[in-house]
Amino acid sequence: MDFSMLHPADQLVMMMERIYSYGMTTTSGGNLSILDDNGDIWITPGSVDKGSLTRDDIVRVTPDGTVIGNHKPSSEFPVHKRIYETRPDLRAVLHAHPPALVAFSIVRKKPETRLVPNVAQICGSVDFALYDVPGSIGLSKKIAAKFGEGHNVVMLENHGVFVGSTSIFGAFKAFETFDFCARLQIEALKVGKISALTDEQIALSKEKQHARMDEFVNRNVTSEEKAARRDMVKFITRAYRQQLFTSTQGTFSQRLSDGTFLITPYDIDRKYIQPEDIVKIHGNWCEQGKTPSRSVLLHKRIYDDHPEINSIIIAHSPHIMAFAVSDAEFDSRTIPESYIMLRDVKKLPFGVSFMDHALVSNTISHMTPIVLLENECVLVTGASLLNAFDKLEVMEYSAKAILDTCNIGKLVKISDAEVKELRDAFKF
């Protein structure tokens, strides 16, 4: 989908629906705007239900201050206007109050953006603006001043966050990623001491280049491939809806019967992904005109080494990732169903996903179908796409259950004898 061809009002409605449906703002909270090429500012209205906005609710304010629309513009319009005046390179501004970021704002702390590599890259530098009355000239000056210093994400004391970007979709990606980071830190602190990446590790991750693969023209698209593309999109959009990864993260792949495999593309918004976006891989060749996930060679190595594996998922689910970014160990011996499905999850050091494919592949086995990669992701393998997705869901729910025990009592794991009984009963 070419979002640049959408009318500004339609773009704002799409993004507000997305923000509201994911619980990142309330009926009356949050506001979005787009600066048009002619100087008009399109902005969400004030005092209108954010859960049911239509394009007719969006307000246009011309450069001379004329308001065109059925409502008044958001009370935060002065902030948006001053940000655009301060930063001519920005074309969209997003403001909202997601609970995790509000939690940080009311303790006057910034989330740690170095828990996973791409957060700092997507969000850029972050700073705080001093408290002031919402919608006031004083607040607009304080926020715009921070944007003027070069920050694209500005937290507000006892308020929320403002994000600026060259498009409303770019602003949302940074906002969603920053919120993910905040939620991840909150969850990880429940179970252990968090471990942030060093500048050297982040730089090493940035150096990870796309796989250099020759291209082929995919002329023969079988019904099997069409069905696989359809099913992958279905599960990718489901995973995104369930917040198992964000719009900029997460990779699905699926092996076809002829030994080729399909994989998600690089830098395509996971919410809007379509079957034609999926990339086919044939040996060391990729489908012409498409860029596969940067983890494509890791997927290929696993498929080459493990003929029993037909699907791989890489995700960044917040409850699972709490164990990836902290010193806590994940143990699946919580309930029988979790152990039967997940078995012995292993944790591997940061960087092996792009520096030591052999180590990752050799760690995977009948008893270890899932590996956690420190400060990176969870990698799940399965006999089918459905099987791999089921494991991902079970692991995320199990991780959440473990995190919830922190508030109610000491976790009692299934004993070694009980594990043996399970293995004997289910023959694994």
Secondary structure, DSSP 4 states (H G I P E B T S, - for coil): --GGGS-HHHHHHHHHHHHHHTTSS-SS--EEEEE-TTS-EEEPBSSS-GGG--GGG-EEE-TT--EESSSPBPTTHHHHHHHHHH-TT--EEEEE--HHHHHHHHTT----TTSSHHHHHHH--EEEE----TT-HHHHHHHHHHHHTT-SEEEETTS-EEEEESSHHHHHHHHHHHHHHHHHHHHHHHHS-B-PPPHHHHHHHHT-PPP--EEE------HHHHHHHHHHHHHHHHHHHTTSS-TT--EEEEE-TTS-EEEPBTT--TTS--GGGSEEEETTEEETT--B-TTHHHHHHHHHH-TT--EEEEE--HHHHHHHSBSPPP--TTSHHHHHHH-S-EEE-TTHHHH-HHHHHHH--SS--EEEETTTEEEEEESSHHHHHHHHHHHHHHHHHHHHHTTT----PPPHHHHHHHHHHHT-
